[in-house]
Amino acid sequence: MRLNTGFLDKNGKEIYEGDILKYLENPDIIPWDTGIVVFDCGVFKVRGGVGFRELKYLEEKEVIGNKIETPELFDSLIGGK
């Protein structure tokens, strides 16, 4: 069972814990990044290449997969663990 975050991606798709997102945090500083949606300390966050970011602060986000339907993408993001 995956938790619904209450957020939608740029295409209107619901975002769930375990989804893999392509996201834009700050276009002037950090270009597009990819990360996994996690629920940590009561907050939905994205664990990406630059650490953890709260989902609600990301400017633009798009679901590109999830840990169940695209495990190969999930594994590549967590370093094959």
C-alpha positions as CSV (number, residue, x, y, z in Angstrom):
1,M,0.0,0.0,0.0
2,R,1.3,3.4,-1.0
3,L,0.4,6.7,0.7
4,N,-1.2,9.4,-1.4
5,T,0.7,12.7,-0.9
6,G,-2.2,14.9,-1.8
7,F,-0.1,16.5,-4.5
8,L,-0.4,16.3,-8.3
9,D,2.3,16.3,-10.9
10,K,2.4,18.7,-13.8
11,N,0.1,16.4,-15.8
12,G,-2.5,16.1,-13.1
13,K,-1.4,12.7,-12.0
14,E,-1.6,11.9,-8.2
15,I,1.8,11.5,-6.5
16,Y,2.3,8.6,-4.1
17,E,5.0,7.5,-1.7
18,G,7.5,5.4,-3.7
19,D,6.9,7.3,-7.0
20,I,9.9,8.4,-9.0
21,L,9.8,12.1,-9.9
22,K,11.6,14.3,-12.3
23,Y,11.5,17.6,-10.6
24,L,12.6,21.2,-10.8
25,E,13.4,22.9,-7.5
26,N,15.0,26.1,-8.4
27,P,15.7,26.7,-12.2
28,D,18.4,29.3,-11.5
29,I,20.5,27.1,-9.2
30,I,19.6,23.4,-9.7
31,P,18.5,22.0,-13.0
32,W,16.1,19.0,-13.3
33,D,16.8,16.2,-10.9
34,T,15.3,12.8,-10.3
35,G,14.3,11.3,-6.9
36,I,12.0,9.0,-4.9
37,V,9.1,10.2,-2.9
38,V,9.4,9.2,0.8
39,F,7.4,9.9,4.0
40,D,9.8,11.1,6.7
41,C,9.1,12.7,10.0
42,G,5.5,13.4,9.0
43,V,6.4,15.2,5.8
44,F,6.5,14.0,2.1
45,K,10.0,14.5,0.7
46,V,11.9,13.7,-2.4
47,R,15.2,11.9,-2.0
48,G,17.3,13.0,-5.0
49,G,20.8,13.8,-6.1
50,V,21.0,16.9,-3.9
51,G,19.6,15.3,-0.7
52,F,16.0,15.5,0.7
53,R,13.6,18.2,-0.5
54,E,10.1,18.8,0.8
55,L,7.6,17.9,-1.9
56,K,5.5,21.0,-1.3
57,Y,8.4,23.3,-2.2
58,L,9.3,21.8,-5.6
59,E,8.3,24.1,-8.4
60,E,7.6,21.5,-11.1
61,K,7.3,17.8,-10.8
62,E,6.5,14.8,-13.0
63,V,5.9,11.2,-12.1
64,I,8.1,9.0,-14.3
65,G,7.7,5.7,-12.6
66,N,7.5,4.0,-9.2
67,K,9.3,1.3,-7.2
68,I,6.7,-1.3,-8.0
69,E,6.1,-0.8,-11.8
70,T,9.6,0.4,-12.7
71,P,12.0,-1.4,-10.3
72,E,15.0,-1.0,-12.6
73,L,14.6,2.8,-12.4
74,F,14.2,2.7,-8.6
75,D,17.3,0.5,-8.3
76,S,19.4,2.8,-10.4
77,L,18.4,5.8,-8.1
78,I,19.3,4.0,-4.9
79,G,22.6,2.7,-6.3
80,G,21.6,-0.9,-7.0
81,K,21.0,-1.7,-3.4
